[in-house]
Amino acid sequence: MAVPPIQPSRVVAAGPPGLVRPLRVSLMLDVVLGLLVAVTLPLAIVAIPNTISVVAVLLPSDISQVEMVWAHGLALPAMVLTVPLAGLLLRHVRAAPVLVGGLTLLALADAAGGYAGSTLLVGVLRVLHGTGAGLLVPATLVAVWGRPMVLRGIWGGVLAVSLLAAQALALWPLDEVRSWRVTLQPYPMLTGIALALAAAYLVLWMRIGDGVAAGPVPGAMERGRPLAAVVPAAGIAALALGATFDWPPERLVLVGGLSILVLLGVAVVTFEGVAGRAPAYTTLAVGVVVLPTMAQVTCVELVGLGGPGLSGLWPAFVVAGVAGLVAAVLVSRLGDALMPLLGAGGLVAVVAGLCSVRVFLPAPDGLVLILPFVLLTVGAAVALTAALRASGVGAQLFALSLFFPGVLSGFLLGGGIQVTLLQVAVTQQAKVDAFVGAMRLWALVAGVLVVVMIVLGAVLTRRSPAARGGTAGVLPRVELPPVEGLDDVCAEASPTGAATSVTSVTPAIPVVPPPARPVDHLSAPAGEREGEPGRAVPETEPKPKTGPRPRLRPGRRPAPEPEPDRPGALPVVPPPTPSPEGALGDGADRP
C-alpha cells in the first residue's frame, strides 16, 4: 500500500511564530542603538574643547579670566580618569544603564549651566561634563560589540567624525552670543534627544532579554587591563592641571612628549600579541594627533585670521564626515585577514592628511580643505574600525583608556609649540604668522609621531611570539591538516578573542621522521605488534607510528578492535543517513 507523503505545514516552513516578535524588537534595538551612537559620541567629544576664552569679554569683572579658563578645562582630565574606571564598571553593569546614567549627568550639567555664577561652580559642572562623557564612550563601544558588525563600523566612523568637527561644533553656538554661560550648555536639546534614545534603548534591551542584548564579558586576562591605565592617566591629568599657566612653554613641550612616551610604554608592556597591541597603538596615534590638529586648523581658518570662517568650513566637514562613515562601514564588512593591513593603511592616510595640512593651509576657501579633512577622517575611521575589529572587548576598553590621555598629551605638546612661537610675536601680523607656523610645525611633529607608532607597532608585532610562531629554543612549526570547527572553539577560549589556528602547532618534543618501512599496526601478526610479550622490538628497528592514536604504556595491549573485511584494509563505515520516517513526519529531522 502506497502511503502519500505528508506535506509540511506552513507554520513549520516559516519558522516558529514566537520568534517573529523578538526579531522585530532586535531590529528596532539595532536602529535605536545606531541613532544613539550617532548622537551620543559627538556630545561626548564636544565636551573636550575649552572655549571660555572666546567669550572672556562677557565674564563679570569680579571673575578672574585665568581661573575661569582653568576651571573650564577640567572636563578633559575628568574624562581621562573616568574612562578606565568605566571600563572596570562595565564588567559588572550592562551598557544600557551606564548610557542612561552618563547622559543624565550631561543633562544635569547642561541644566545647571544656566545658573552658574562662580569659578567653583563652573569647575564642578565641567567635571560633571567630563564624567558623563567618559561614561558614554566605553558604554557605546560595549553596547555595539554584541550587535551586528556594521554597528562597530558606525561607532568607529562617528568617533572619527566627532574628532574632526569637535572644535567647530564647540565654537558654533558662541557666534554673537550675549552670555558666557552658553559654553556650559552648547547643545541642550541634542542632549535631551540622546537621553530619550537612551531610555528607549534601555526599554528595548530589557524587553529582548539579557542573554541576547547583553555584550560580552572580558576574559580573565583582560579584566585588569583598564586598571593598568589609571595610574599614568592620573599622572598626566595632574601634570596638565598644574602646567596650564605656571610652566614655561618649553616645559609643556617636554611634558607632552614624555607623556606620549609613557603611554607607548604602557601599551608595549601591558599586552602581548597583535590582537592586544594593535588597538592600543592605533587609538593612541589617532587620539594624539587628530583632535589637537583639527583644533588648531579650525582656529586658523576663522575669519579673524583670514579664513572662510565656520560657515565656510561646513561643506568640507560634511564631505569628510560622509566619506568617513562610508569607509568605516565598508571596512566592517570585510574579512578579518585584511584588518592589520587596513589598520596600517588608515594611519598612513592620517599621515597624508597631516602633510596636506602643511601644504594647503591656511586657505581662504573652504573647498580647498576637503582633501585634508577627508584624508584625516577616512584614515582615522578605517584605522579605528580595523584595529577594534580584530581584538577582544577587554583590549578595546584598554585602548580607550589610553585614547583620552593621548588626546590630553597631544594638547600639551601642541599647546607648548604654539605658546613658544606666540611669545616672541609683537605685532598683530606676527601673531597671525605665529599661529600658522605653529599649526604647520605641529602637523610635522604629529606626522612623525604617527610614523613612529606605525614602525614601532610593526617591529614589536614581528618580534612577538605569536607572530614568530614560537620562542627561542623551540623547534619550528609543523603544519597539520585543518580540522573544521576547532578554530571557532579556540577563538572563544582565547582571552583576547583572537583565533588561534590549530593548523599550526609548535611541538614541544623533536619530530620523529616516518619509518622507511611502514608497518600496518592493525594487519600485522599478533606476535609483531608493539607491546606483545612474545617478541621484543630491536633498538635499531624503528617503532611503528600509529598516527593520532595515543601512546601505550610498555606491556599493555591495545584495546580490541574489529577485524577488517580483508587483510591490510581499514573498515569502511558508511555515513549516517536521515531516517525516512523523519523525512515524512513533522520535519524535525530536516536540516
N, C-alpha and C positions, 0 to 999 in steps of 0.2 A: 504494500500500500504506500503510495507516494504521499509524503507529507509536504504541503506547500510551505515555503519559507515564510517566517514571520517578519513582517516589515517593522523596522524600528519606529517608535513613536516620535512625533515632532519634539516632544519635551526632551527626550534623550539626545536627539541630534543637535538641538540648540543649546544644550547645557542646562544645569540646574537653574530654575528661575530665581532662587535665592541669591545667586551671585551677581545678577544684573544690577541691583541697587548698590551693593558695595563697590562695584566697578565704577558706577557713575559718581559716587561720593569720592572715590580715589582720584578720578579725573578732575573733579571740582577742587580737590585738595591741591593737586599739582598746579592748576591755573591760579588759585589764590596764592600759593607759595611763590610762583613766578612773579606775580604782581607785587607781592610783599618784598621780595628781594630787590626788584627794580625801584621801589620807593625807599626802602629802609637803608640800603647801603649808601646812596648819596647823602641822606640825612646824617648818617654816622660820620662820613668823611668830611662833610661841610662843617662839622663841629671843630675841626682841627685848626683852620686859619685864624690868626689873631688880627682882627680888623678894627680894633678900637681906635687905633691911631688915625684912621681915615676920618673919623668924626670927633677927633680930640678937641676941636674948637667948640663943640657943643657941650662939653663937660662943664659942670659948675666950677666956679672959681675956687671953691674950698676943697676940691678933689685933685690930688696930685696925678698928673698925666702919666708919670713914670710908674707909680704904684698901680694905676688902673691898667696899664699895659701888662704889667707883671701879673696882676690878678686875672686878666682876660686870657693869658697864655697858659693857665693851669689845666685846660681841657686835654691837651695832648699828653702831658705827664700822667694825668689820671687814666687815660686810655692805655698808656704804656704799662701801668700796673694792673689794670683791670683785665686785660685780655688773657694773660696766662692764668690768672685766678678763675676767670670764666671757663677756661679750658678744663680746669680741675672740677669746677661746679657741674659741668655738663656730663661728667662721669656718673653723677647721682641724680640729676634732674634733667628731664627731657627738654628739647629745644623750644617747644611751643610755649610753656610758661615763662621761660627765660626771655623770649622775644617780647611777650606781653610786659614783663617787668622792665626791660630796657626801654621800651617805648613809653611806658608810664613815667619813668624818670625824665625822659626828654620832654614829655608833655608838661610835667610839673615845673621843670626848669623854664620852659617857654612861658607858661602862665605867670610864674613869679617874676620873670624878667621885666615885665611892665611896671613893677613896683620897686625895682632895685634903686637904691639911693646912696649906697656906700661902697667902698672898695671891698670890705669884708663880704658883703652880700653878693657882690659880683663874683668874687673868688669862689664862694660856696656854689653859686649857680653854675659856674663853668666847670667845677668839679663834678657836679651832677650831670652836666652835658657829656663830659668825658667818660664818666662811669656808665651812663646809659649807652653811649656809642660803643664802648668797649665790650658791653654785653651783647650787642646786636651783631657784630661782625662774626665772632665764632659761632653764635647761635644760628645764624642763617646758613653758615657752612655745614654745620651738623644736620640742620633741617633738610638741606638739599642732598645730603650724602645718601640717605636711604631711598631717594626717589629716582625717577628716570635720569639717565646720563645727561640729557640735554639741559636739565636744571643746573648741573655743575658748570656747563658752559655758560649759561646765563649769569651765574654767580661770578665767574672769572671775568666775563665781559663787562658786567655792570661795575665791578670793582675797578677795572682799568679805566672806564669812562669817568667814574667818580674821581679818581686821582687826577685825571686830565682837567676836569672842569670845576674842581672844588674851590679854588681861589676865585674864579669868576662867579660861581654861584654864591659865595660868601659876600662878594662886593656888590652884586646886582641889587639887593634890597636897599643899599646905602645911597643910591643915587637921589640927590635932592631931598634927603630926609631932614626932619626937624628935631629929632630926638635921638640921642646916642643909644638909647635902650633897644633900638632895632637890632643892634649887634647881638643881643641876648635872645632874640626871638625872630630869626630871619624868615622861617617858613612855618608858622604855627598851624596853618590849615593843612599843609602837607603832613605834618606830624600827626594831626587828627585822623587823616585818611589812613596813614600807616597803622595807627593804633586800631582803627576799625578793621583793617585787613588782618591784623594780628589776632583780634578777637574772633573773627570768622575762621581763621586758620586753627585756632585752639578748639573751637566747637567741632569743626570737621575732623580734626585729629582725634578728639575724644570719641567721636561717633564711629570712625572707621576702625578703631581698635588699636590698642597699644602695640600688639605684635606686628601689625602691618605698617603703621605710620612711624614707628619709632626708628631713630637712627641707630647705627651700630655702636657698640661699646669698644673703646680702645683695648688692645691686647695688654697682657700683664707687663710686658717690657716697654709699652708706650705710655702707660698711665702717668708716670712721673716725669715725662719729658717737659710739659709746660712748666712744672715747678722749677726745673733747672734754669729757666729763663727769667725767673722772678728776681734773683739777686742782681744780675747785670742790668736788667731793666730798671730796677730801683736805683742802682748807682748812676745810670745815665740820666734818669729823671732828676735826681738830686743835683747832678752837675749842671743840667740845663737850668734849673731854678736858681742856682747860685751864681751862674755865669752870665745871666741875662744882661746886667748893666755894669757890674763891678769889675769884670775882667777885660783886659785889652783884647783887641781882635785877634792878635797872634795866638793868644792862649785859647781863644774859641776855636781857631783852626786846629790847634793841637788836640784839644779835647774831642772835637768831632772826628778827626782821623783816628785817634786811639779808640774811640767808641766803636767805630766800624771794625777795627781790627779785633776788638774783644768779641763782638757779635760773630765775626767769622770764626774765631777760635771756639766759641760755644757750639756753632754749627758743625765744626770739624770733630770735636771730641765727644759730642753727645750721641750722634747717630753713626751707625756703620752701614755701609752698602749704599747702592744707588737709590733705593726706594726711600730711605730716610734723609739723605743729604740733598737730593735734587730739589724738593720743595723748599728746604731751608735756604739754599743758595739763591734760588730764583726769587722767592718772596723778599729776601733781604736786598737783592740787587734792585728789584722794582721799587721797594719802599724807600731806599736811599736816594734814588735819582729822579723818579717820575714826578711826585708831588712837589719837592723842592724846586725842580727845574720849571715846572709849569707855574709855580707861584711867582718866580722871577720873570718868566716870559709874559705872564698876564699883566704884571705891574709895568713892564717896559712898553707894552703895547697899549697903554692907556692914552687918552687924548692929551694929557698934560705932558707926556714925553714924546709926542709926535706920532703916536699910533692911531689906529682906527677906532679905538675905544671898545667897550664891552659889546655894543650893538654891532660893531663890525667884526667881532670875533665869533659870533654865534654861527654863521654858515660853516666855518671851519670846525667848530665844535660838533655840529650836527653831523657833518660828513664823517668825521673821525669816530663819533660815537656809534653810528650805524655800522661802519666798517669794523670796529672792534667787536661789537656784539655778533655780527655775522661770522667773523673769523673764529670767535670763541665757540660758537655753536657748531661750526663745521669741524673744528678740532675735536670736540666732544664726541663726534660720530665716527672718528677714525679708530683704527686698531691700536692696541697697547704697544705694539712693537715700534710704532712711529713716534711715541711720546718723547723719548730722550732727544731725538733729532729735532722735533718741533720745539721743545723747550729751549734748546741752544739757539735755534733759528730765531725764536722770538726775542731773545736777549740781543742777538746780532741786529735785529730790526730796531731795537731800542737804541743801540749804539749809532745806527744810521740816522735815527731821528735826532739824536744829540748833535751829530755832525751837521745836519741840515739846519739846526738852530743857530749854529755858528755861521753858517753860510748865508741864510736868508733873513735873519733877524738883525736889527729891527726892520719892520716892513710897514709902510703906510697903508697898505691894502690888506684886508683880512683874508682875501682869497689866496694870497701867497702862503699863508700859514697852514693851508690844507695839507701839504706834503709833510712837514714836520709833525703836525698833530696826528695824522693818520699813521705815520711810522711809529710814533711813541705809543699810541693807543693799541694798534693792532699787535705790535711787538709785546707789550705788557699783557694783553689779553691772551695771546697764544702761549706765552711763557707760563703764565699763572695756570691756565687751564691744563696744559700738558704736564706741568710738574705736579699739580694736585691730583691728576687723573691716576697716576701710577703709584700712589702711596696710600698708606693706611690713614685712618682718621686721626690717630694719635700723632703721626708725623705731620699732618696738616695743621693740627692745633699748635704743635710746637713751632711750625714755620710762621704761623700768625703771631706767636709770642715774640718772634724776632722781627716781624714786619714793622710794628709801630715803633720799637726802639730804633730801627733803621731809619724810619721817617724823621724821628727826632734828631738822630745823628746827622742826617743829611741837611736838616735845617741849621744845625750848629755849624757844620762845615761851610755850607753855602753862605750863611749869615756872616761868619767870620771873614770870608773872602770879600763879601760886599762891603762890610764896615771898613775893612783895610783899605779899599780903594776910595771910599767916600770920605774918609777922614782927612785926606790931602786935597779934596776938591774945595775951592773957594767960591767961584762964580756959579751961576745957575747952569750955564752950558757945561761947565766942568762936572757938575753933579750929574747931569744927564749922561755925559760921556762915561762917568764912573759907573752908573747903573748898567749901561750897555756893556762896558768892559767886564764888569763883574759877572753878568749873565754869560758872556762868551767864555770867560775863564772857568766858570763853574761847569758849563757844558763840556769843556775839555776834561776837567777833573772827573766829572761823572762818567764820561765815556771810558776813561782809563780804569775807573773802579769797576765798571761792568765787565770790561775785557779781562781784568784780573780775576774776577769771580768766575767767569767762564773758564779760563785756563785752570784756575785752582780746582774748580769742580771736576773738570776733565781729568786732571792729574790724579787727584785723590780717588776718583772713581776707578781709574785703571789700576791703582795700587791697592784697592780694597780686595780682601779675599774673595768676595763674591764675583768681582769682575775677572780675577785671575783664574778662578776655578780651583783654587787650592791655596795652601800656605807653604812656607818653606819646609822642606824635609818630607813632603808628602808626594807620592807618585802622581803622574799625570792622570787626567780623567779618562774614564772608559765609557764609550758610548754604548748604551743599551737600547734595545728596541723600545719604542714608545708604548706606554700602557694607557689605554683610553680611560679617562675619568680620574686618574690619580693626580694630575696637575691641579684640578679644581680642589681636591681634598687638601693638597699641600698649600694652596693659596689660602684656604680657610684656616688652616692651622698656623700659618706664619704670623707672628705678632705684628709685622709691618704691613700685612696684606699683600705682599708681593709673592707671585707664584714662584715656587721653587721646582724647577723641572726635574722629573725623575729619570729623564733620559740621559742625564749627565751626572755620574756618580764618581766621587773620588775614593778609591779603595784605600782602606786602612792597612792592608797587607799586600805583599807583592802579588802580581798577577801571574798565575801558572799557565804556561803555554799549553796548547792542546797536545795530547799524545800522538806519536807517529802512527800507531795502530789503534784506532778506536775500538773499544770493547763494548758490546751491547750488554748492558747490565741485566736486562730482563731475559734475553735469549741465551746467555752464557750458561754452561753446565753448572749444576749446584756446587760442585767442588771448586769451581774457579771464581765464585762470587766473593766479593770483598767481605771479610768478617767471618768466612766459613772456617771451622777449626781443622778441616781436613787438608787444607792447602795454605801455605804461607806465601805471601807475595814478596818476591825478592826486592831488595832495595833499589836495584838497577832498573827494575821494570816499572814504568810509570803507572800510577794508580788510575783506575778508570774515573773519568769525570761523569758526574751524573746530572749536570745542568743545575736546575734550580732546586733539586732535591736536597734536603738537609743532610749534613754530615752525621754519620752514625758513630757511636762510640765503639771502640775495639771490642770484639767478642759478641756483639749483639747482631741478631739477624734483622734484616729489613722486614717491614710488615708484608704479609702475604698479599699478592696481587693476582688478579685473574690472568690466566694464560691467554696469549693472543691466538687468533684463529690460525695463523701459520707462523712458522719459526722466523724470527727476525723482523716481524711486523707488529706495530702497535695496534691495539684495538681501535676501531673507528666508532665513535659514539655519534649517532645522528642528532642533529639539533632538535630541540623540543618544538612541537607544532601546536598551534592553538586547537582547543577542543571543538569539534563540530557542534556539540550541544551548546557551547558558549556562543559560537557564532550565530546560532539560530535562536538564542534565548533573548535576554534583555539587553544585550550589547555590553555587558560588563567586562568581557574578555577582549573586547576590541581595543586597538591602540587609540 
